[in-house]
Amino acid sequence: MYYLLNILVENREAVYREVNELLHQYAKYIELRVGYPVKEEDVGIIILIIKADNDTMGAFSGKLGQIKGIRVKSIMIKR
């Protein structure tokens, strides 16, 4: 199953390490990663295409969502 995961990172410098560690832990599921820093607003936008089962996707997005300053939206891509 494929998912589109949109991540809004507020206060980038404060959560940078924690987000990247989590992305590294789930790297084998990430098919595409695009990041766009908006420096003047101190936010970042990360777009991921994930190939994983529903349980793995739920665990990943749940862990991201628990990080203060992170907003996550996932969308299942149907084939």
N, C-alpha and C positions, 0 to 999 in steps of 0.2 A: 504494500500500500504506500502511496506517496502522499505527502502533506506539504503544504506551503505554510511556513512559520514566519510571521512578522514580529519583530522584536523592537520595541522602542526603549532605548537606554537613556535615562535621565541621569544627570550628574556623572558623565562618562568616566572621569578620572577616579571617582570613588568606587565604582563597581567594575572597572575594566578587568582587573585580575580575576575576580570571581566568575564573571561571565566567560572569559576566555578559557578558564580551567574547565568549566562545564561543557563548553563547546568542544574542547579537546577530548573529554571523556566520551562524548557521543560522536566523535569524528567519523567513525566507520558507518554511521547512518546518514551523514550529510553528503548529499550529491552535489549541491551548489550552495555557495555562500557569497553574498554580496553585502558589503558594508558601506554606509555613507555617513561620515561624520558631519554634523552641523555645528562647527566650532563656536560660532557666535551665539548659539543658543545652548551650548554645552549638552547636546543630545546626540545620539547616534541612532541610526536605523540599520538594522540587520535583517536581511531577507534570506531564508534558508529553504531549500528543497530537501526534504527528509524522506528516506525510504526505510520504513520500519513498520512493525506491527502496532496495533492500537495501544497495547499496554506500554510498550517502550516510548511511544510518542507522548502518551499521557504522563509518564514519569518524567521525561525530559522537559516538557512544557511546564509541568508542575514545579519542578526544581527551579526553572528560570523564573517563574512567577513569584516564587518565595523571596527572591532577591529584591531588597528595597530599591525602588527607582526603576524597576523593569516592568514593562507592560507587554504581554504576549497575546497574540491571536493566531490560532491554527485553523487551517482549512484543509479538509480532506480533498484530494484530487481524485475524482472518479474516472475510471477508464472505461 
